Amino acid sequence: MIQVAVSHSVAPELEARARDRAKQWGLPFFERQKNRGLPAGTFLVLGGDGWTLRDENGALRFAEGLARLRIKRLEAGETDDVLVKLAELRAGDEVLDCTFGLGADAQVCAHVVGPKGRVVGLEKSLPLWALAKEGQHQIVMHHADCVEYLERQPAKRFDVVLFDPMFGRKKKASPAFELLRAHASHEPLRPEAIAEARRVARRWVIVKGARYSDDLKRLNLKAEPQSRYTDVVWARVSGL
Ligand SMILES: C[S@@+](CC[C@H](N)C(=O)[O-])C[C@H]1O[C@@H](n2cnc3c(N)ncnc32)[C@H](O)[C@@H]1O
């Protein structure tokens, strides 16, 4: 069970906001005693510097920095960002990121589509959705299962639909990614997700997978040719 808490000695407005969010999210608010740490468990904690997801293994916050390097390269005129290239992303596009996570891909998309475009992010895990929703305001976030959300969309609603599910990545990762992994939804991407995404996409459905796995094959997708030096593989299928 996840609980909402505040960090030590926060302003009363922040505590009121944390209580309000706990109610909205349907989570209990942990009444913290003065000068006492948080007990074991999982907490969404509001402090003066925003929200943090904490458990016994560490802390995770929404960081815009994850996409910064890729955005800098785009600004410098580099054209080798695989997602941007495969999706043929351009200013004004509407993108649906079905598996938001820490939002690095979505932020790169938001940078390219610019103010005339739109990026919508979906995240099934409540704590990860809460971090993303509270941590940035550029991307509209929905707490949703992507298949259920796609089924409610009209045909050709977005230019590009993106999937980057948790599959296949068993390798040791950074502490932040380990925390993401612990709280993420791990269910496999189902073929109906791809079928629904093709109905909803005007241009491309993009799927990211792990190189040494049968993730893409299982979905009847073929990896696009790319550099030998990366563990990530990408597939794309056209909208219908
Ligand atoms: C590998 S992460 C995505 C990383 C992301 N592309 C980034 O750049 O930070 C996958 C995320 O998708 C979420 N997820 C998995 N299945 C989902 C589903 N059916 N609907 C919505 N989100 C889902 C997981 O909870 C996890 O946060």
The ligand as a Gaussian input file, in Angstrom:
#p B3LYP/6-31G(d) Opt

LIG

0 1
 C       10.223000       1.272000     -19.799000
 S        9.097000       2.371000     -19.028000
 C        8.950000       3.652000     -20.219000
 C       10.126000       4.567000     -20.230000
 C        9.864000       5.814000     -21.034000
 N        9.809000       5.546000     -22.451000
 C       10.900000       6.874000     -20.745000
 O       11.469000       7.428000     -21.696000
 O       11.119000       7.188000     -19.554000
 C        7.528000       1.585000     -19.205000
 C        6.397000       2.248000     -18.438000
 O        5.144000       1.845000     -19.004000
 C        4.207000       1.614000     -17.977000
 N        3.202000       0.663000     -18.489000
 C        3.349000      -0.678000     -18.672000
 N        2.230000      -1.219000     -19.188000
 C        1.344000      -0.192000     -19.342000
 C        0.001000      -0.123000     -19.831000
 N       -0.645000      -1.223000     -20.254000
 N       -0.592000       1.091000     -19.886000
 C        0.059000       2.207000     -19.450000
 N        1.325000       2.188000     -18.956000
 C        1.964000       1.007000     -18.902000
 C        5.048000       1.042000     -16.847000
 O        4.407000       1.214000     -15.584000
 C        6.335000       1.863000     -16.982000
 O        6.292000       3.015000     -16.199000

